[in-house]
Amino acid sequence: MTSQLILANGFGVAVASDSAVTLGNRIRTYEDAEKIHPLEDPHRLAVLQSGSVNLLGMPVGVMLEDWRNSLGGRQRTVEGYRDNFLTWLQDNLDNWTTSIERDGAAWKSLNSELEDLRDTVEEAIRPIPKEKHLEEALRIIREQTEVVSEFFIYDQELLAMADELVDRLSQEGTDGRPPLSELVERWFGDFSSDEINQEVHRFFKVLIGRVTTVPNRTSTFLAFVGYGANDLLPHMSAIWLEGAVGNHLCHIPWAMRKAHRRGSSYVMIVPLAQTDMIEQILYGWDRRLAEDAKEATFERTKGEERKPADPPLTTGGDDIRGDQGDAADQYDAASTEEDWRSVLIDETRNLAWRRSGKLAFETIASLPLSSLANAAGSLVTIQNLAQNIRGELPTVGGRINVATITLSNGFQWVSGQDDD
């Protein structure tokens, strides 16, 4: 894991990141990773890296450095820098990995998905008679396939390649990997059948383009932040890299973010990766705790014929409902379990914003650049401190690197790799 923060206003951008990286299935942490990658003048930009250190075996930082050397002096939009890197990366895939190796990574991810599916089937058939195992296994696989088929399609191009990829993986690979049919036999050999085999292949196909663990079980997140050509306000354009199939780079783009008006100035606040303590300070509430409390309350009161003593839309003097009408009428019109749970979260979020978040955003919008950098570094440090106090694996830690980006001076380290 990682903890990073982008704070920006009219004065410039402050970025902060820890330097810890966890390898070997979260069993070893190193504290000297470079996660902020600056671009040199005339480019006024930095790339923040989190998630997996490697993409198909190659360190992403090495790729970013090689890409920076190819940029020349022409400035682009922030989104243009991101898209240029994606094009460069796709054009250079064969420089460090082959199409056979990329198919091998997809094969491994499908093998892991099939193992997980087998675990789901085993749990379902355990309490029923053995003679019904095959029928129940078939039902579970079909059910899981239908569930996944409703998932959001994150990569349309990859989806279009599903049939071709499964056909290739159904053959023995030149690298010695067995065909998919042997995977089915490996995990479902106790009750394998032609129907099971067909359904598993169908399951494989719906995974591709919908589940980010296929074709690669690791993801890398890159945030391009700073000023593009002709920009007066900071922008951020981000991307998830999910591996590659053939010559296609699987990715999920984020919508462009830019500093927006808040109070007397402009502000952009983007916490990245592990951020629960950062968000609690900036937004005034613990979103995950609120969601867990909502579900725990529902489970505790489930089946009981009772409602809250006061309609949950009543907010006293801070009511922001506008022309929605009387709160009691609103509650009577929407009294289902899901309604009151959604109302609880909405009201918690709204109260937190009015009491804390709004003030924090307006303050950050007015901070001088040096104070902006101090705030970014301090908030990432607090995230690290919270993890240490909880006694968790130190996936956030090491030196907290802080830098600024401005229109006039571009990228400058405040505290980072150049420190003694």
Secondary structure as the mmCIF struct_conf table of DSSP 4:
data_model
#
loop_
_struct_conf.conf_type_id
_struct_conf.id
_struct_conf.beg_label_comp_id
_struct_conf.beg_label_asym_id
_struct_conf.beg_label_seq_id
_struct_conf.end_label_comp_id
_struct_conf.end_label_asym_id
_struct_conf.end_label_seq_id
STRN STRN1 SER A 3 ASN A 9
TURN_TY1_P TURN_TY1_P1 GLY A 10 PHE A 11
STRN STRN2 GLY A 12 SER A 17
STRN STRN3 VAL A 21 LEU A 23
TURN_TY1_P TURN_TY1_P2 GLY A 24 ILE A 27
STRN STRN4 ARG A 28 TYR A 30
BEND BEND1 GLU A 31 GLU A 31
STRN STRN5 ILE A 36 PRO A 38
TURN_TY1_P TURN_TY1_P3 ASP A 41 PRO A 42
STRN STRN6 ARG A 44 GLY A 51
BEND BEND2 VAL A 53 VAL A 53
STRN STRN7 ASN A 54 LEU A 55
TURN_TY1_P TURN_TY1_P4 LEU A 56 GLY A 57
STRN STRN8 MET A 58 PRO A 59
HELX_RH_AL_P HELX_RH_AL_P1 VAL A 60 ASN A 69
TURN_TY1_P TURN_TY1_P5 SER A 70 SER A 70
TURN_TY1_P TURN_TY1_P6 GLY A 72 GLY A 73
HELX_RH_AL_P HELX_RH_AL_P2 VAL A 78 ASP A 91
TURN_TY1_P TURN_TY1_P7 ASN A 92 ASN A 92
HELX_RH_3T_P HELX_RH_3T_P1 LEU A 93 ASN A 95
TURN_TY1_P TURN_TY1_P8 TRP A 96 TRP A 96
HELX_RH_AL_P HELX_RH_AL_P3 SER A 99 ILE A 125
TURN_TY1_P TURN_TY1_P9 ARG A 126 PRO A 127
BEND BEND3 ILE A 128 ILE A 128
HELX_RH_3T_P HELX_RH_3T_P2 LYS A 130 LYS A 132
HELX_RH_AL_P HELX_RH_AL_P4 HIS A 133 SER A 149
TURN_TY1_P TURN_TY1_P10 GLU A 150 GLU A 150
BEND BEND4 PHE A 151 PHE A 151
BEND BEND5 TYR A 154 TYR A 154
HELX_RH_AL_P HELX_RH_AL_P5 GLN A 156 ALA A 160
TURN_TY1_P TURN_TY1_P11 MET A 161 MET A 161
HELX_RH_AL_P HELX_RH_AL_P6 ALA A 162 LEU A 169
TURN_TY1_P TURN_TY1_P12 SER A 170 SER A 170
BEND BEND6 GLN A 171 GLN A 171
HELX_LH_PP_P HELX_LH_PP_P1 GLU A 172 GLY A 173
TURN_TY1_P TURN_TY1_P13 THR A 174 ASP A 175
BEND BEND7 GLY A 176 GLY A 176
HELX_LH_PP_P HELX_LH_PP_P2 ARG A 177 PRO A 179
HELX_RH_AL_P HELX_RH_AL_P7 LEU A 180 PHE A 188
HELX_RH_3T_P HELX_RH_3T_P3 GLY A 189 PHE A 191
HELX_RH_AL_P HELX_RH_AL_P8 ASP A 194 LEU A 207
TURN_TY1_P TURN_TY1_P14 ILE A 208 ARG A 210
TURN_TY1_P TURN_TY1_P15 THR A 212 THR A 213
BEND BEND8 VAL A 214 PRO A 215
BEND BEND9 ARG A 217 ARG A 217
STRN STRN9 THR A 220 TYR A 227
TURN_TY1_P TURN_TY1_P16 ALA A 229 ASN A 230
BEND BEND10 LEU A 232 LEU A 233
STRN STRN10 HIS A 235 VAL A 245
TURN_TY1_P TURN_TY1_P17 GLY A 246 ASN A 247
STRN STRN11 HIS A 248 PRO A 253
HELX_LH_PP_P HELX_LH_PP_P3 TRP A 254 MET A 256
STRN STRN12 ARG A 257 LYS A 258
STRN STRN13 HIS A 260 ARG A 262
TURN_TY1_P TURN_TY1_P18 GLY A 263 SER A 264
STRN STRN14 SER A 265 ALA A 273
BEND BEND11 GLN A 274 GLN A 274
HELX_RH_AL_P HELX_RH_AL_P9 ASP A 276 TYR A 283
BEND BEND12 GLY A 284 TRP A 285
HELX_RH_AL_P HELX_RH_AL_P10 ARG A 287 THR A 301
TURN_TY1_P TURN_TY1_P19 LYS A 302 GLY A 303
BEND BEND13 ALA A 309 ASP A 310
TURN_TY1_P TURN_TY1_P20 PRO A 312 LEU A 313
HELX_RH_3T_P HELX_RH_3T_P4 GLY A 316 ASP A 318
TURN_TY1_P TURN_TY1_P21 GLY A 322 ASP A 323
BEND BEND14 GLN A 324 GLN A 324
HELX_RH_AL_P HELX_RH_AL_P11 ALA A 327 ALA A 333
BEND BEND15 ALA A 334 ALA A 334
BEND BEND16 THR A 336 THR A 336
HELX_RH_AL_P HELX_RH_AL_P12 GLU A 337 ALA A 352
HELX_RH_PI_P HELX_RH_PI_P1 TRP A 353 GLY A 357
HELX_RH_AL_P HELX_RH_AL_P13 LYS A 358 SER A 366
HELX_RH_AL_P HELX_RH_AL_P14 LEU A 369 ARG A 390
TURN_TY1_P TURN_TY1_P22 GLY A 391 GLY A 391
BEND BEND17 THR A 395 VAL A 396
BEND BEND18 GLY A 398 GLY A 398
STRN STRN15 ASN A 401 THR A 406
TURN_TY1_P TURN_TY1_P23 LEU A 407 ASN A 409
STRN STRN16 GLY A 410 SER A 415
BEND BEND19 GLY A 416 GLY A 416
TURN_TY1_P TURN_TY1_P24 GLN A 417 ASP A 418
#
